Every structure is written in structure tokens, then in C-alpha cells.
């Protein structure tokens, strides 16, 4: 168990090296600071249940790397969605009300997906990655990718069923 004094000492001794390490992954000192803060906050919150075997720095660096990668994935998906939305928006300008309504419904349906389902769907349909590539990227099994895609398609089919004749071959 980690008490407040031990935690503060651990923080003071490792903070600068953790920031430097996180900056390597994030490429931005502000983002690196956020990642390090998340790691130390999680360590404090789970202090009663975490057992660190081995060097503490190795644990911290591993947690920083994993948090940085997770943040990078979230930022990539967000950026891809914003780009996609921008592209759809450009096409929709001057388009019929029906196309704009479809755009709105599609984005709403995409937002309804659980985060991991949405991430898998975007990687498959927008990034055109194969299931095995998605599994490797997200560090999950191919079967899990298949399950997420099935769930995503089911939800999207339900939400967009009125427009399915128009969408066949586009998303599904």
C-alpha cells in the first residue's frame, strides 16, 4: 500500500523523467504532462489494489507508454471522424435535404456506437484495414473485432434502415 508521503516522494523523484519519456511518445510537452498526470492519478486512485513487482520506473514508463498510445488512438479516431464529417459536409452543401438528413442520421448513429465498436468500424470501413490489422492495432483478438463489427453494423442498420437502399455498398 502506498501512503501519501511515499507517493509524493515517488512523484518528485520520477516526474521529470516521466515527462521526458512521455514527450517522446506524444511529441508535445503539454500532452506529455497530461499523460503523466493521468498515470500518477491512476496510481494514486488504485494504490490499495496495485502491486508493483520490479522497478517502479519500469512500471511508470510502461503505464505512460500505454496511456500515450491510447490517447493517440483516441485522437486519431477523433481526427478521422472530423475529417470525414468535413468531407461529408462539403459534399452535402447544395445537396438535397434528404442527403443532409442522411448525414445527420449517420453521424448520430456513429455516435451511438460504443467507443470500441465505433473505433473498429472506423478502422474497417473508413481506414479500410483488415480485421487482423485492426486486431493488431487495438491489441484485441480477430474474434473480438468481428463481434464489434457485427454489433456496429446491427446498430447502424437499425438506425439507417430507411436509407439502406441508398447506402448499399457504401458503408455496409
C-alpha positions as CSV (number, residue, x, y, z in Angstrom):
1,X,0.0,0.0,0.0
2,X,1.2,3.5,-0.9
3,X,0.9,6.2,1.6
4,X,0.8,10.0,0.8
5,X,4.4,10.6,1.8
6,X,5.7,7.7,-0.3
7,X,3.6,8.8,-3.2
8,X,4.8,12.4,-3.1
9,X,8.4,11.1,-2.9
10,X,7.8,8.8,-5.9
11,X,6.3,11.7,-7.8
12,X,9.2,14.1,-7.0
13,X,11.9,11.5,-7.9
14,X,10.3,10.4,-11.2
15,X,8.2,13.3,-12.6
16,X,10.9,14.9,-14.8
17,X,12.0,11.6,-16.3
18,X,8.4,10.6,-16.9
19,X,7.7,13.9,-18.7
20,X,10.7,13.4,-20.9
21,X,9.6,9.9,-21.7
22,X,6.0,10.9,-22.4
23,X,7.2,13.8,-24.6
24,X,9.0,11.2,-26.7
25,X,5.7,9.4,-27.4
26,X,3.4,12.5,-27.6
27,X,5.7,14.9,-29.4
28,X,4.2,17.7,-27.3
29,X,5.2,18.7,-23.7
30,X,1.6,19.8,-22.8
31,X,0.2,16.4,-24.0
32,X,3.0,14.6,-22.2
33,X,2.2,16.4,-19.0
34,X,-1.5,15.3,-19.3
35,X,-0.4,11.7,-19.8
36,X,1.9,11.7,-16.8
37,X,-0.8,13.3,-14.7
38,X,-3.2,10.6,-15.7
39,X,-0.7,7.8,-14.9
40,X,0.1,9.3,-11.4
41,X,-3.6,9.9,-10.7
42,X,-4.5,6.3,-11.6
43,X,-1.6,5.1,-9.5
44,X,-2.9,7.1,-6.5
45,X,-6.5,6.0,-7.1
46,X,-5.6,2.3,-7.3
47,X,-2.9,2.4,-4.6
48,X,-4.7,-0.1,-2.5
49,X,-5.0,-2.7,-5.3
50,X,-1.8,-2.2,-7.3
51,X,1.1,-4.4,-6.6
52,X,4.3,-3.3,-8.4
53,X,6.8,-6.1,-8.9
54,X,10.1,-5.0,-10.3
55,X,11.5,-1.5,-10.8
56,X,9.0,1.4,-10.2
57,X,10.4,3.3,-13.2
58,X,9.7,0.3,-15.5
59,X,6.1,0.3,-14.2
60,X,5.7,4.1,-14.7
61,X,7.2,4.1,-18.2
62,X,5.1,1.1,-19.3
63,X,1.9,2.9,-18.0
64,X,3.0,6.1,-19.7
65,X,3.6,4.3,-23.0
66,X,0.2,2.6,-22.8
67,X,-1.6,5.8,-21.9
68,X,0.1,7.7,-24.7
69,X,-0.8,5.0,-27.2
70,X,-4.4,5.0,-26.0
71,X,-4.5,8.8,-26.2
72,X,-3.0,8.7,-29.7
73,X,-5.7,6.2,-30.9
74,X,-8.5,8.3,-29.5
75,X,-7.0,11.4,-31.1
76,X,-6.7,9.6,-34.5
77,X,-10.3,8.3,-34.4
78,X,-11.5,11.8,-33.5
79,X,-9.4,13.4,-36.2
80,X,-10.6,10.9,-38.8
81,X,-14.2,11.5,-37.8
82,X,-13.7,15.3,-38.0
83,X,-12.2,14.9,-41.5
84,X,-15.0,12.5,-42.5
85,X,-17.6,14.9,-41.2
86,X,-15.9,17.8,-43.0
87,X,-15.8,15.8,-46.3
88,X,-19.4,14.8,-45.9
89,X,-20.3,18.4,-45.1
90,X,-18.6,19.7,-48.3
91,X,-20.4,17.2,-50.4
92,X,-23.7,17.9,-48.8
93,X,-23.5,21.7,-49.5
94,X,-26.1,22.2,-52.2
95,X,-27.3,18.7,-51.8
96,X,-30.9,17.8,-51.1
97,X,-32.4,17.9,-47.7
98,X,-32.6,14.1,-47.8
99,X,-28.8,13.9,-48.1
100,X,-28.2,16.3,-45.3
101,X,-30.7,14.3,-43.2
102,X,-28.8,11.1,-44.0
103,X,-25.5,12.7,-43.0
104,X,-27.0,13.8,-39.7
105,X,-28.5,10.4,-39.0
106,X,-25.3,8.6,-40.0
107,X,-23.2,10.7,-37.6
108,X,-25.7,10.3,-34.9
109,X,-25.8,6.5,-35.4
110,X,-22.0,6.5,-35.4
111,X,-22.0,8.4,-32.1
112,X,-24.5,5.9,-30.6
113,X,-21.9,3.1,-31.1
114,X,-19.9,2.1,-28.0
115,X,-16.4,3.6,-28.2
116,X,-14.6,0.4,-29.2
117,X,-17.3,-0.6,-31.7
118,X,-17.0,2.8,-33.3
119,X,-13.2,2.6,-33.4
120,X,-13.3,-0.9,-35.0
121,X,-16.0,0.3,-37.5
122,X,-14.0,3.4,-38.5
123,X,-10.8,1.4,-38.9
124,X,-12.6,-1.2,-41.1
125,X,-14.8,1.0,-43.2
126,X,-13.0,4.3,-43.3
127,X,-9.4,3.2,-42.9
128,X,-10.1,0.0,-44.9
129,X,-8.0,-2.1,-42.5
130,X,-8.5,-5.9,-42.5
131,X,-9.8,-7.5,-39.3
132,X,-6.3,-8.9,-38.5
133,X,-4.8,-5.4,-38.9
134,X,-7.5,-3.9,-36.6
135,X,-6.9,-6.7,-34.0
136,X,-3.1,-5.9,-34.1
137,X,-3.7,-2.2,-33.9
138,X,-6.1,-2.3,-31.0
139,X,-4.4,-5.3,-29.3
140,X,-7.5,-7.4,-29.3
141,X,-8.4,-10.7,-31.0
142,X,-9.8,-11.0,-34.5
143,X,-12.9,-12.6,-33.0
144,X,-13.4,-9.5,-30.8
145,X,-13.1,-7.4,-34.0
146,X,-15.7,-9.5,-35.7
147,X,-18.0,-9.1,-32.7
148,X,-17.6,-5.3,-32.6
149,X,-18.2,-5.1,-36.3
150,X,-21.3,-7.2,-36.0
151,X,-22.7,-5.0,-33.2
152,X,-21.8,-1.8,-35.1
153,X,-23.4,-3.0,-38.3
154,X,-26.5,-4.1,-36.5
155,X,-26.9,-0.7,-34.8
156,X,-26.2,1.2,-38.0
157,X,-28.6,-0.9,-40.0
158,X,-31.3,-0.3,-37.4
159,X,-30.7,3.5,-37.3
160,X,-30.4,3.9,-41.0
161,X,-32.8,1.2,-42.3
162,X,-35.0,3.9,-44.1
163,X,-31.9,4.8,-46.2
164,X,-30.4,1.3,-46.8
165,X,-31.3,1.1,-50.5
166,X,-29.2,4.3,-51.0
167,X,-26.3,3.1,-48.8
168,X,-25.8,-0.5,-50.1
169,X,-22.2,-0.9,-50.9
170,X,-21.2,2.5,-49.4
171,X,-20.9,1.6,-45.7
172,X,-22.2,-1.9,-45.4
